[in-house]
Amino acid sequence: MTSSPLQRRAALRRLVLLLVVALGLGSWALAGTSNAADDAVRSAVPAALCGPGSLPETSIQGRVPKADFTSGRYLQGYTCNTTEVSRAGTTGGFKTLRYTDAQGNTCAFYDSSQLTSPDALVGNLLNGQGNGVVVLDMNDPAHPRKTANLTSLPMLAPHESLLVNQARGLLVGVLGTAATAPGALAVYDVKTDCRKPKLLSISLAGILGHESGFAPDGKTLYVSSTVFTLVGVDLTDPRKPKTLFVQPNVQYHGMRVSDDGRTLYAAHIGEPTTGLITGAGLRILDVSQVQDRVKNPKVSVLSDLTWRGSSIPQVAEPFSRDGHQYVLEVDEFVDFYSFKGLADLVHSPVGAARIINVDDPRHPVQVSDIRLQVHQPAEHAGEQRKDPGAASPLGGYAGHYCSMPTRVSPNIAACSMIASGLRVFDIRDVSHPKEIAYFNKPDKSGGAAFSQPAWDPVNGSIWYTDTKTGFHDVRLTNGVADLLPAP
């Protein structure tokens, strides 16, 4: 029996998606109608002006050229208005978190698992380089002291779900991989003594795991599996988590919640169609019934926003300025789940990051882009693809996570941009962000900055992890720290 063209396309889609899961690549996206020509209209932000003590990049903004690996220049690293305070460990993952407990102790938490599933589940235990979620005593930032390794099953491989709730002092992680995994949820108390987190519960309340989002009041945790489910978990009693709702057949990545807990900003990976996945962007959801604990709550879509040149939406962090509401959204990697992207990875769009006005959650509007020169189409498809790791769809010159030190009128943002390292931006003028600092210590074995940065305003520093060089405490210099909020 001869199959029809539609059946052949469907079979091809299934094969591609099975290969994606088998390779452990589990974040799906399609740039919709975007292409390199569309992306070309997006400008890179102005490059940072580096002050005394800097070791500036030798090429265009964000690039570590092959020549620097050949000559050994890369070993010095690349710094601009930054200096390293301390380092710890030899591996890093996707989140770096900061918390100060009731006794005044300050701690760092970071997942030490790397990208691939075997490495996440067993590799770190066997090679001794990490072991689950690492806890550092940061009371003396110059001398981080490891005080615990959290090795409950969810914390061995929390993937991108690790979060700490500042209001309640709860640290959570959901078992996940680069695709998804049974959503075993671990909840720890870190308010009593952040140096020695106390396990409160392990449950299957998350259903399936990959990413997460916390309501600011710390009573609701949202868990996404990227391609299957959105789950709401009641943590009113953290010793007895309860599943509030399960929404199937949704494709959400990272999630953040408004201060009142009633609006959820989901990085929308897209909708399955004959073109694999389309419509990647920002989805804004009404979760007021969840916040109000309505029985059998309904989660409704308020709006969808897509943009040209998107890759894989990662997360959208809300903030306010001058009476307006915004989100800072970041994409990860490149578009390698569309037919076009699979056929031509070299020319696939790099989404990087952007600022979006969400004053009207039913009509969000993009305000500006946050891109480096290495993200531009001509550069991405040019000479730089010969740089070590630059052409990899799971690395190279692309975005991964961004964060801000506060939700209220932040002056500054930082992004882990994989092979380009930690990048710092002035966002006081939301329409015209500009780069003001960077810190990149590349590793010849393929290390990369993936983690959500954490902020230490007390010491004028940013914390992040690199997959091959571990935890870094990076101090902002030459006046850049003045943009941080008061401690």
C-alpha positions as CSV (number, residue, x, y, z in Angstrom):
1,M,0.0,0.0,0.0
2,T,1.5,3.4,-1.1
3,S,1.5,6.1,1.6
4,S,0.3,9.6,0.9
5,P,2.5,12.7,1.1
6,L,0.8,13.7,4.3
7,Q,1.4,10.3,5.8
8,R,5.1,10.4,4.8
9,R,5.5,13.9,6.3
10,A,3.8,12.6,9.5
11,A,6.1,9.6,9.7
12,L,9.1,11.9,9.2
13,R,8.0,14.2,12.0
14,R,7.6,11.2,14.3
15,L,11.1,10.0,13.4
16,V,12.6,13.4,14.0
17,L,10.9,13.8,17.4
18,L,11.9,10.3,18.5
19,L,15.5,11.1,17.5
20,V,15.3,14.3,19.5
21,V,14.1,12.5,22.6
22,A,16.7,9.7,22.1
23,L,19.5,12.3,21.9
24,G,18.2,14.0,25.1
25,L,17.5,17.3,23.4
26,G,13.9,17.7,24.8
27,S,13.2,21.5,24.3
28,W,11.3,21.9,21.1
29,A,10.8,25.0,19.1
30,L,10.2,26.4,15.6
31,A,10.9,29.9,14.5
32,G,7.6,30.0,12.7
33,T,8.0,32.2,9.7
34,S,11.2,33.7,10.8
35,N,14.4,33.3,8.8
36,A,17.8,34.8,8.5
37,A,16.5,37.8,6.6
38,D,13.9,38.5,9.3
39,D,16.6,38.2,12.0
40,A,18.9,40.6,10.2
41,V,16.8,43.6,11.1
42,R,17.5,43.0,14.8
43,S,20.5,45.0,16.0
44,A,23.1,43.9,18.5
45,V,23.3,46.1,21.7
46,P,26.2,48.5,22.0
47,A,29.4,46.8,23.2
48,A,30.7,47.4,26.7
49,L,33.3,50.1,27.4
50,C,35.9,48.3,29.4
51,G,37.7,50.1,32.2
52,P,41.0,49.5,34.1
53,G,41.8,45.9,35.0
54,S,39.9,44.4,32.1
55,L,41.0,41.8,29.7
56,P,38.8,42.6,26.7
57,E,37.7,40.2,24.0
58,T,40.0,40.0,21.0
59,S,37.3,39.7,18.4
60,I,33.7,40.9,17.9
61,Q,31.3,41.1,20.8
62,G,30.8,37.7,22.4
63,R,33.3,35.7,20.3
64,V,36.2,33.5,21.4
65,P,38.0,32.9,18.1
66,K,39.8,29.7,17.1
67,A,43.0,31.6,17.0
68,D,42.9,32.3,20.7
69,F,42.6,28.6,21.4
70,T,45.5,27.9,19.1
71,S,47.7,30.6,20.7
72,G,46.6,29.9,24.3
73,R,45.2,33.4,24.8
74,Y,41.9,31.9,25.9
75,L,43.5,30.7,29.1
76,Q,43.6,34.2,30.4
77,G,39.9,34.6,30.0
78,Y,38.0,37.7,28.9
79,T,36.8,40.2,31.4
80,C,35.2,43.7,31.1
81,N,34.5,45.6,34.3
82,T,34.6,42.4,36.3
83,T,37.0,40.4,38.4
84,E,36.8,36.9,39.9
85,V,36.3,36.7,43.7
86,S,36.3,33.0,44.0
87,R,35.5,29.6,42.4
88,A,34.2,26.3,43.7
89,G,33.7,22.9,42.1
90,T,34.4,21.6,38.6
91,T,30.9,21.2,37.1
92,G,27.8,23.3,36.9
93,G,24.3,23.1,35.5
94,F,21.3,25.3,34.9
95,K,20.5,27.3,38.1
96,T,22.5,29.3,40.5
97,L,20.5,30.5,43.5
98,R,21.2,32.8,46.5
99,Y,19.4,32.8,49.9
100,T,20.0,34.3,53.3
101,D,18.4,32.4,56.2
102,A,16.8,33.5,59.4
103,Q,20.1,33.5,61.2
104,G,21.8,35.7,58.6
105,N,23.8,33.0,56.8
106,T,24.1,33.4,53.1
107,C,24.2,30.3,50.9
108,A,24.5,29.4,47.2
109,F,22.7,26.5,45.7
110,Y,23.5,25.1,42.3
111,D,22.8,21.9,40.4
112,S,26.0,20.1,39.3
113,S,24.5,17.8,36.7
114,Q,25.3,18.5,33.1
115,L,23.2,18.3,30.0
116,T,23.0,14.6,29.0
117,S,20.7,12.2,30.9
118,P,23.3,9.6,31.8
119,D,25.6,12.3,33.1
120,A,22.8,13.8,35.1
121,L,21.6,10.6,36.6
122,V,24.7,8.6,37.4
123,G,27.8,10.3,36.0
124,N,28.3,12.9,38.7
125,L,27.9,10.2,41.4
126,L,30.5,8.0,39.8
127,N,33.1,10.7,38.9
128,G,32.8,12.6,42.2
129,Q,32.6,15.9,40.5
130,G,29.4,17.4,41.9
131,N,26.8,15.0,43.4
132,G,23.4,16.5,43.0
133,V,22.7,20.0,44.2
134,V,25.7,21.7,45.9
135,V,25.3,23.9,48.9
136,L,27.9,26.6,49.6
137,D,28.4,28.7,52.7
138,M,29.0,32.1,51.2
139,N,29.4,34.1,54.5
140,D,32.9,34.7,53.3
141,P,32.6,35.2,49.5
142,A,36.3,34.9,49.0
143,H,36.3,31.4,50.5
144,P,33.1,29.4,49.5
145,R,32.7,26.4,51.7
146,K,30.7,23.4,50.6
147,T,28.4,22.3,53.5
148,A,26.1,19.8,51.8
149,N,25.3,17.8,48.7
150,L,21.6,17.2,48.2
151,T,21.4,13.8,46.7
152,S,17.7,12.8,47.0
153,L,16.5,11.4,43.7
154,P,15.0,14.7,42.4
155,M,18.1,16.6,43.3
156,L,20.4,14.2,41.4
157,A,18.9,15.5,38.2
158,P,16.6,18.5,38.7
159,H,17.5,19.7,35.2
160,E,16.1,23.3,35.0
161,S,13.6,23.0,37.8
162,L,15.7,24.1,40.8
163,L,14.2,27.1,42.6
164,V,14.3,28.8,46.0
165,N,11.4,30.8,47.3
166,Q,12.6,33.8,49.2
167,A,9.4,34.4,51.2
168,R,9.2,30.9,52.8
169,G,12.7,29.6,52.5
170,L,11.8,26.6,50.5
171,L,14.2,25.0,48.0
172,V,12.6,22.7,45.4
173,G,13.7,20.5,42.6
174,V,11.8,18.1,40.2
175,L,13.4,15.1,38.6
176,G,14.0,15.8,35.0
177,T,16.3,15.3,32.0
178,A,16.8,17.2,28.8
179,A,13.5,15.6,27.7
180,T,11.4,14.9,30.7
181,A,11.2,12.4,33.6
182,P,8.7,11.2,36.2
183,G,8.1,14.4,38.2
184,A,9.4,13.4,41.7
185,L,9.4,16.6,43.7
186,A,11.8,17.3,46.6
187,V,11.1,20.1,49.0
188,Y,13.7,21.4,51.5
189,D,13.6,23.9,54.4
190,V,16.5,26.3,54.0
191,K,15.1,29.1,56.2
192,T,16.2,27.5,59.4
193,D,19.8,26.9,58.3
194,C,20.6,27.3,54.6
195,R,23.9,25.6,55.1
196,K,22.2,22.3,56.0
197,P,18.9,22.1,54.1
198,K,16.3,19.8,55.7
199,L,14.3,17.5,53.5
200,L,10.6,18.0,54.1
201,S,9.1,15.8,51.5
202,I,9.5,13.8,48.3
203,S,6.4,13.2,46.3
204,L,5.1,12.5,42.7
205,A,3.1,15.7,42.8
206,G,4.9,17.1,39.8
207,I,3.7,14.3,37.4
208,L,6.5,14.9,34.8
209,G,9.5,17.2,35.2
210,H,11.8,19.5,33.3
211,E,11.2,23.2,34.3
212,S,9.3,25.1,37.0
213,G,7.9,28.4,38.4
214,F,7.2,29.5,41.9
215,A,4.3,31.8,42.9
216,P,6.0,34.6,45.0
217,D,4.1,33.7,48.1
218,G,5.7,30.2,48.0
219,K,2.4,28.3,48.2
220,T,2.1,27.2,44.5
221,L,4.7,25.6,42.4
222,Y,4.1,25.1,38.6
223,V,5.9,22.2,36.9
224,S,6.3,21.8,33.2
225,S,7.5,18.9,31.2
226,T,8.0,21.0,28.0
227,V,6.0,18.8,25.7
228,F,3.4,17.0,27.8
229,T,2.0,18.7,30.9
230,L,1.6,21.8,33.0
231,V,1.0,20.9,36.7
232,G,0.1,23.0,39.7
233,V,1.3,21.9,43.1
234,D,0.0,23.1,46.4
235,L,2.9,23.7,48.8
236,T,0.8,25.3,51.6
237,D,2.0,22.4,53.7
238,P,5.5,21.6,52.2
239,R,5.5,18.3,54.0
240,K,2.4,17.2,52.1
241,P,2.5,18.5,48.5
242,K,-0.8,18.2,46.6
243,T,-1.4,18.2,42.9
244,L,-3.9,21.0,42.2
245,F,-4.4,20.4,38.4
246,V,-2.9,18.8,35.4
247,Q,-3.2,20.4,32.0
248,P,-2.1,17.9,29.3
249,N,-0.9,18.5,25.7
250,V,0.8,21.9,26.4
251,Q,4.4,22.8,25.4
252,Y,5.7,25.1,28.1
253,H,9.3,25.7,29.2
254,G,10.3,28.0,32.0
255,M,7.5,29.9,33.9
256,R,7.4,32.9,36.1
257,V,4.5,34.3,38.1
258,S,3.3,37.8,38.8
259,D,3.7,39.2,42.3
260,D,0.0,38.7,43.0
261,G,0.2,35.1,41.9
262,R,-2.6,35.5,39.3
263,T,-0.7,35.7,36.0
264,L,1.8,33.2,34.7
265,Y,4.3,34.0,32.0
266,A,5.2,30.8,30.2
267,A,7.9,30.4,27.6
268,H,5.8,28.7,25.0
269,I,7.7,26.2,22.9
270,G,4.9,26.1,20.3
271,E,2.2,23.9,18.9
272,P,2.6,20.6,17.0
273,T,1.7,21.0,13.3
274,T,2.7,19.6,10.0
275,G,5.9,21.8,10.3
276,L,6.8,20.0,13.6
277,I,6.3,22.9,16.1
278,T,5.0,26.4,15.3
279,G,4.2,29.5,17.3
280,A,7.1,29.6,19.7
281,G,7.1,32.7,21.9
282,L,5.5,34.0,25.1
283,R,2.2,32.7,26.4
284,I,0.4,34.6,29.2
285,L,-1.9,32.6,31.3
286,D,-4.6,33.5,33.9
287,V,-4.0,31.3,36.9
288,S,-6.2,33.3,39.3
289,Q,-8.4,30.2,40.0
290,V,-5.3,28.3,41.1
291,Q,-4.2,31.2,43.3
292,D,-7.7,31.3,44.8
293,R,-7.8,27.5,45.3
294,V,-11.0,27.1,43.3
295,K,-11.9,23.5,43.1
296,N,-11.0,22.0,39.7
297,P,-9.3,25.3,38.6
298,K,-9.3,26.4,35.0
299,V,-6.1,27.9,33.5
300,S,-6.9,30.1,30.5
301,V,-4.8,31.7,27.8
302,L,-4.8,35.5,27.8
303,S,-2.5,36.0,24.8
304,D,0.4,34.6,22.7
305,L,3.3,36.7,21.4
306,T,5.7,35.4,18.7
307,W,8.7,37.2,17.2
308,R,10.9,37.0,14.3
309,G,14.2,35.1,14.7
310,S,13.1,33.1,17.7
311,S,14.8,29.9,18.7
312,I,13.7,28.1,21.8
313,P,11.9,30.3,24.4
314,Q,13.5,29.5,27.8
315,V,11.9,31.8,30.5
316,A,10.4,35.3,30.9
317,E,11.2,37.2,34.1
318,P,8.7,39.9,35.1
319,F,9.7,43.4,36.3
320,S,8.3,46.9,36.6
321,R,9.7,50.4,35.7
322,D,8.1,53.8,35.6
323,G,4.6,52.5,36.2
324,H,4.9,49.9,33.4
325,Q,5.0,46.1,33.5
326,Y,7.6,44.2,31.5
327,V,9.2,40.7,31.1
328,L,12.8,40.0,30.2
329,E,12.5,36.9,28.0
330,V,15.4,34.8,26.8
331,D,15.7,32.1,24.1
332,E,18.1,29.2,24.2
333,F,20.2,27.6,21.5
334,V,19.2,27.9,17.9
335,D,16.1,26.8,15.9
336,F,16.9,23.1,15.3
337,Y,13.4,21.6,15.4
338,S,11.9,23.0,12.2
339,F,12.4,21.4,8.9
340,K,14.3,24.5,7.8
341,G,16.5,24.5,10.9
342,L,17.3,20.8,10.7
343,A,18.3,21.2,7.1
344,D,20.5,24.3,7.7
345,L,21.7,24.7,11.3
346,V,24.4,27.2,10.2
347,H,21.7,29.7,9.2
348,S,19.2,28.8,12.0
349,P,18.1,31.9,14.0
350,V,19.6,32.7,17.4
351,G,16.9,34.1,19.6
352,A,19.0,35.6,22.4
353,A,16.8,37.9,24.6
354,R,14.3,40.7,24.5
355,I,12.2,43.0,26.7
356,I,8.4,42.8,26.3
357,N,5.8,45.2,27.6
358,V,2.9,43.3,29.4
359,D,0.9,46.2,30.7
360,D,-2.1,44.7,28.9
361,P,-1.6,40.9,29.3
362,R,-4.0,40.4,26.4
363,H,-1.8,42.5,24.1
364,P,1.9,42.1,24.9
365,V,4.3,44.2,22.8
366,Q,8.0,43.6,22.2
367,V,10.0,46.7,23.2
368,S,13.7,45.8,22.4
369,D,16.2,43.1,21.7
370,I,19.2,42.1,23.7
371,R,21.7,40.5,21.3
372,L,25.4,40.3,20.9
373,Q,27.2,40.7,17.6
374,V,27.9,36.9,17.5
375,H,24.2,36.3,17.4
376,Q,23.7,38.2,14.1
377,P,23.0,36.0,11.1
378,A,26.0,37.1,9.0
379,E,28.4,36.3,11.9
380,H,26.6,33.1,13.0
381,A,26.9,31.7,9.5
382,G,30.4,33.1,9.0
383,E,33.9,32.5,10.1
384,Q,33.0,32.1,13.7
385,R,31.4,28.7,13.1
386,K,34.9,27.4,13.0
387,D,35.5,28.3,16.6
388,P,35.5,25.4,19.1
389,G,31.9,24.4,19.8
390,A,30.4,27.4,18.1
391,A,28.4,25.5,15.5
392,S,26.8,23.1,18.1
393,P,23.0,23.5,18.3
394,L,23.4,22.6,22.1
395,G,25.9,25.3,22.8
396,G,27.9,27.8,20.8
397,Y,27.1,31.5,20.7
398,A,23.5,31.7,22.0
399,G,21.5,32.6,25.0
400,H,20.3,30.3,27.8
401,Y,19.2,32.1,31.0
402,C,18.8,35.7,32.2
403,S,18.0,37.3,35.5
404,M,17.7,40.6,37.4
405,P,18.5,41.5,41.0
406,T,15.0,42.8,41.7
407,R,11.6,43.0,40.1
408,V,11.1,46.6,41.0
409,S,12.9,49.1,38.7
410,P,16.0,47.0,38.0
411,N,18.9,48.9,36.4
412,I,20.8,45.9,35.4
413,A,20.4,42.3,34.0
414,A,22.7,39.4,33.4
415,C,22.6,36.5,31.0
416,S,24.5,33.3,30.8
417,M,25.2,33.1,27.0
418,I,26.9,29.7,26.8
419,A,30.2,30.1,24.8
420,S,30.1,33.9,25.3
421,G,30.1,33.5,29.1
422,L,28.3,35.9,31.5
423,R,27.0,39.1,29.9
424,V,25.8,42.1,31.9
425,F,23.4,44.8,30.5
426,D,22.1,48.2,31.5
427,I,18.3,48.1,31.1
428,R,17.4,51.4,32.6
429,D,16.2,52.5,29.1
430,V,14.1,49.5,28.3
431,S,14.0,50.5,24.6
432,H,17.7,50.8,24.3
433,P,19.6,48.2,26.5
434,K,23.4,48.2,26.3
435,E,26.1,45.9,27.4
436,I,28.2,47.1,30.3
437,A,30.3,44.2,31.5
438,Y,31.2,40.5,30.8
439,F,33.1,37.6,32.2
440,N,34.1,34.6,30.2
441,K,36.5,31.8,31.2
442,P,36.2,29.4,28.2
443,D,37.4,25.8,28.6
444,K,38.9,23.8,25.7
445,S,36.9,20.8,26.7
446,G,33.7,22.5,25.8
447,G,32.6,24.3,29.0
448,A,29.8,26.7,28.7
449,A,27.8,29.2,30.8
450,F,24.2,27.8,31.1
451,S,23.0,28.8,34.5
452,Q,20.5,31.4,35.6
453,P,22.7,34.0,37.4
454,A,22.2,34.9,41.0
455,W,22.9,38.3,42.6
456,D,24.8,39.4,45.6
457,P,24.1,43.1,46.0
458,V,25.8,43.2,49.4
459,N,29.2,42.6,47.7
460,G,28.5,43.9,44.3
461,S,28.7,40.5,42.7
462,I,27.0,38.0,40.4
463,W,27.1,34.2,40.8
464,Y,26.9,31.7,38.0
465,T,28.1,28.3,37.0
466,D,29.9,26.9,34.0
467,T,29.5,23.2,32.9
468,K,33.2,22.5,33.1
469,T,34.6,25.1,35.5
470,G,32.0,25.1,38.3
471,F,30.8,28.0,40.4
472,H,32.1,31.5,39.9
473,D,31.6,34.6,42.1
474,V,32.2,37.6,39.8
475,R,32.5,41.1,41.2
476,L,31.4,44.1,39.1
477,T,34.0,46.8,38.9
478,N,34.6,50.3,37.4
479,G,31.3,51.7,38.7
480,V,29.0,48.9,37.3
481,A,28.1,47.7,40.8
482,D,26.6,51.1,41.5
483,L,23.6,50.0,39.4
484,L,22.7,47.2,41.8
485,P,19.9,47.8,44.3
486,A,20.7,48.7,47.9
487,P,21.3,45.6,49.9
